[in-house]
Amino acid sequence: MDYSDFKMSHKQAYELALAIFADIEEYVESHHSEYEAFLIENSLEGGNRSNEIDNQDIVA
């Protein structure tokens, strides 16, 4: 499948985030040292990368 033109609404993105949040939170809590290492590694490589998707087209 080609997902290069994939779009989702804000509602769909919100529902997806809710669906995976509990799993991510549980993983971070049970793997805290790995999570801390991830944060350090990514801050050394240029800091916060959350804005990488800001310019993608997401349909409201």
C-alpha positions as CSV (number, residue, x, y, z in Angstrom):
1,M,0.0,0.0,0.0
2,D,1.1,3.5,-0.8
3,Y,0.5,5.9,2.1
4,S,2.3,8.9,0.6
5,D,-1.1,10.7,0.2
6,F,-2.6,9.6,3.5
7,K,-4.8,12.1,5.3
8,M,-7.0,12.0,8.4
9,S,-9.2,14.4,10.2
10,H,-8.4,15.9,13.5
11,K,-11.1,13.8,15.0
12,Q,-9.6,10.6,13.6
13,A,-6.1,11.7,14.8
14,Y,-7.5,12.3,18.3
15,E,-9.2,8.9,18.4
16,L,-6.0,7.2,17.2
17,A,-4.0,9.0,19.9
18,L,-6.5,7.9,22.6
19,A,-6.3,4.3,21.3
20,I,-2.5,4.2,21.6
21,F,-1.8,6.5,24.6
22,A,-2.4,3.9,27.3
23,D,0.1,1.5,25.6
24,I,2.7,4.2,25.2
25,E,2.3,5.4,28.8
26,E,2.5,1.8,30.1
27,Y,5.7,1.2,28.0
28,V,7.4,4.4,29.2
29,E,6.6,3.6,32.9
30,S,8.0,0.0,32.6
31,H,11.0,1.1,30.5
32,H,11.9,4.4,32.2
33,S,15.7,4.1,31.7
34,E,15.3,3.4,28.0
35,Y,12.9,6.3,27.7
36,E,15.3,8.7,29.5
37,A,18.1,7.5,27.1
38,F,15.8,8.2,24.1
39,L,15.1,11.7,25.4
40,I,18.8,12.4,25.8
41,E,19.7,10.9,22.4
42,N,17.1,13.0,20.6
43,S,18.0,16.2,22.4
44,L,21.6,15.8,21.4
45,E,20.5,15.3,17.8
46,G,18.7,18.6,17.5
47,G,16.2,18.7,20.2
48,N,12.4,18.5,19.8
49,R,11.4,16.8,16.6
50,S,7.6,17.1,17.2
51,N,7.4,19.9,14.6
52,E,8.6,17.6,11.7
53,I,5.0,16.9,10.8
54,D,3.7,20.4,11.2
55,N,3.9,21.1,7.5
56,Q,2.1,18.0,6.4
57,D,-1.4,18.4,5.1
58,I,-3.9,17.1,7.6
59,V,-7.5,17.5,6.7
60,A,-9.7,19.1,9.4
